[in-house]
Amino acid sequence: MGNERYNLKIDWDLFKFRLKQMMKSYSDPAIIINGDRNVKYDYVVKVIDAASTVGIKHLVLATEFKS
């Protein structure tokens, strides 16, 4: 979030807390998930679930374009 990175194995509760706090600052919040290619899919699902739980309705999964 912002310019911070989170290790969800360690920082899961902190991540959820900060996501909820940041969401309050926006009238129509959205997030972009930019996960490392080695991230396990279940962590992506957890982030999507956490976003949904705090009321974020707009979600984008970022990808890298390789030429």
C-alpha positions as CSV (number, residue, x, y, z in Angstrom):
1,M,0.0,0.0,0.0
2,G,1.4,3.3,-1.0
3,N,5.1,2.7,-1.2
4,E,5.1,0.1,1.5
5,R,5.6,-3.7,0.9
6,Y,4.2,-6.3,3.2
7,N,5.2,-9.9,3.8
8,L,1.8,-11.3,4.5
9,K,3.2,-14.3,6.3
10,I,4.4,-11.9,9.0
11,D,2.5,-8.6,8.5
12,W,-1.1,-9.9,7.8
13,D,-2.8,-8.2,10.8
14,L,-0.9,-4.9,10.1
15,F,-1.8,-5.1,6.5
16,K,-5.5,-5.5,7.2
17,F,-5.4,-2.6,9.8
18,R,-3.7,-0.2,7.4
19,L,-6.0,-1.2,4.5
20,K,-9.0,-0.4,6.6
21,Q,-7.5,2.9,7.8
22,M,-6.6,4.0,4.2
23,M,-10.0,3.0,2.9
24,K,-11.6,5.7,5.2
25,S,-9.8,8.4,3.3
26,Y,-11.5,7.8,0.0
27,S,-15.1,8.0,-1.1
28,D,-14.8,5.3,-3.8
29,P,-11.6,3.4,-3.0
30,A,-9.8,1.1,-5.4
31,I,-6.7,-1.0,-5.2
32,I,-4.1,-2.3,-7.6
33,I,-2.5,-5.6,-6.6
34,N,1.0,-5.8,-7.9
35,G,2.3,-9.1,-6.6
36,D,5.6,-10.7,-7.3
37,R,5.4,-13.6,-9.8
38,N,6.5,-16.0,-7.0
39,V,3.6,-15.0,-4.7
40,K,1.3,-18.0,-3.9
41,Y,-2.2,-17.6,-5.3
42,D,-3.8,-18.0,-1.9
43,Y,-2.1,-14.7,-0.7
44,V,-3.7,-12.9,-3.7
45,V,-7.1,-14.3,-2.7
46,K,-6.5,-13.2,0.9
47,V,-5.8,-9.6,-0.3
48,I,-8.9,-9.6,-2.5
49,D,-11.0,-10.9,0.4
50,A,-9.5,-8.3,2.8
51,A,-10.3,-5.5,0.3
52,S,-13.8,-6.7,-0.1
53,T,-14.3,-7.0,3.7
54,V,-13.4,-3.3,4.2
55,G,-15.7,-2.1,1.3
56,I,-13.3,-1.8,-1.6
57,K,-15.2,-2.6,-4.8
58,H,-12.7,-1.7,-7.5
59,L,-9.7,-4.0,-7.9
60,V,-7.1,-4.3,-10.5
61,L,-4.5,-7.1,-10.9
62,A,-1.3,-5.5,-12.3
63,T,0.7,-7.4,-14.8
64,E,4.1,-6.8,-16.4
65,F,4.4,-6.6,-20.2
66,K,7.4,-8.5,-21.5
67,S,8.5,-7.7,-25.0
